[in-house]
Each structure stands twice: as structure tokens, then as C-alpha cells.
Amino acid sequence: MNHVTLCYGNTAAVIDLQGGQIISFHGENGREVIWQADPTVWDQHAPLLFPVCGSAKNGEVSINGVRYKMPKHGFTRSNPMMQIAAKGQDYVDLVLEDNEETQKVYPFHFAFHVRYSVYKNGFRTEFAVENEDAVTMPMCVGGHPAFICPMEDNAKFEDYDLIFPEIEEGRVRVVTKDGMLNGTEILPFFHGTTMPLNHEEIDKRDSLLFTSLKSRSVHLCNRKTGKGLTVSFPKMEALAVWSPTAKFADFICLEPWHGTPADVHESGAFEDKEFVTMLQPGTTYVTWFDVTLDA
């Protein structure tokens, strides 16, 4: 079996070793939270993003003057098989090491670790990127979890708000049709701490990418019942909000990123990417995000 089930009391998660995605999560009430990858809408659950987040300029990155083809969101989204490094009832450590295929697009020796742990009504996704090479390694990393929305019976997508703990400007990066960044805009439907979910507004844009938030968490909640979930990302600089354009899908992706897509004005050199980490040989970069359901 390629699936691992984690439990903490009545809280449970299922992880697919193919790609290392969380493909199911139930809190204490037993209701599914993760989008179930309907292939007619979007055939993913919660892909992992490494070594880039978003699109590279012209689909390439330049490393030490050499250009390499780089898929959107990197190569982990293509669902490589990950190995179990350690496992307990409520956690699993997965690892992907470089191989002949990764070397074609990312010429480094590395170990990409993902640890999932569950707790009452929540789970953590922790990334640890280890540079096993003798040279400095540029890297970005992120998550792409898709949450079923509406989360309750007799509710609709537009009944939900994104609520931030800090007063925010509502400024996002403008994402072009080819997935690159070109300037910023202030969302007209963002009000202080609150952004109502609206398919028509989201569909006008490729995605909503916040890169200057003061808040380090966001609460997705039904404004009628106050119930929902919170995504916390204390060390991750960007938050992408996405739902498939023109499909009016019953899910919303809340994606904490340490990285961004390419800017139209950037050089294409990996080290010039926004929020990139230049990881020294023999060192490890660690970051994480938490998803917690309202009780």
C-alpha cells in the first residue's frame, strides 16, 4: 500500500507516498476537509512545492550560468515516490533524495524531508530541506493544500470569509496569464481583516498572492456559523489563495510559500528569486504550517 494513516484520538489523516500529499483529513466530527481530487475539476489534493513555488521565467531557471527546465511548482508536484524515514501512530517522516531525473532540472545533491503530524482537530506539515552537496544550493518550498468549501451542509462557497488577525491592506501581486508576477494591486473586496470568498472575483485573477502580510495565519470560516479552519504559517513569507478559474469549484487552496513565481523583470537566475534561501553545504532549512479546525 502506498498510503499511510495517522491518528490522534478521533482525528485522522491519510498520506499518499506517491508525491507525499495529504489526501484525507478528518477532525473530531468525522467530516472530510481535504479536496478529493475530482479529475474533471482538479486532480490534486495538496501537492508539495520544491524547489520553486509557482512558475519559473520562460519555464527555466539559471544556476551558475546554466539554464535548466523547471516545471511549475518544481518536480515534487509530479508525484515522485517518497520513502518512509520514520513513523509513529500520529506522525510520519517522508524523504525524497536527488536522483537522475531531479539532476536534469536541479543539479544538486539534496534530501527533501516532509513530516506530517496530527493532533486534536489539526495537522502540521513540516519541511526540512538538506543540502548534501559541496556547493551552495538555492531553494524555495511551499504547500498547496486544497480545502473543501463549503465545509458545512446547506452552505455555499460565498458564505465564507478569509479573516486575518492583523489589519491588512489587501495588496496582492498581479499574476499574468503565464503565471508570472507583474506589479501589485489592492483588492477592492478586501476590508481591513476580512476577504469574502467570491468565485467571480477570484476568477478575474490567476491567483491571489499575498507577499506583504503582517498576519502569520488566516481563518477560513462560515460567517453565519463562525466555523471553519485556521492555517498558520509563522516562517513562510507568502500566502497564495486559489480556486480553479471558471470552474466555480467547491474548494479553496490556502498555500503558505517560502518563495514566489518569477517576476517579469527578474533575471531568471535562481539566486535572484524573491524569498529564495541560499542553503550552505551541510545545512538544513526548516519551515512548517499548521491546519487547525474549529472545535
Secondary structure, DSSP 8 states (H G I E B T S, - for coil): --EEEEEETTEEEEEETBTTEEEEEE-TT--B-B----TTT---SS-EEBS-SS--GGGEEEETTEEEE--TTBSGGG--B-EEEEEETTEEEEEEE--HHHHHHS-S-EEEEEEEEEETTEEEEEEEEEE-SSS-EEE-EEE--EEESS-STT--GGGEEEE-SS----EEEEE-TTS-EEEEEE-TT-BTTEEE--HHHHHTSS-EEE-S-S-SEEEEEETTT--EEEEE-TT--EEEEE--TTT--SEEEEEEEES---BTTS-SBGGGSTT-EEE-TT-EEEEEEEEEE--
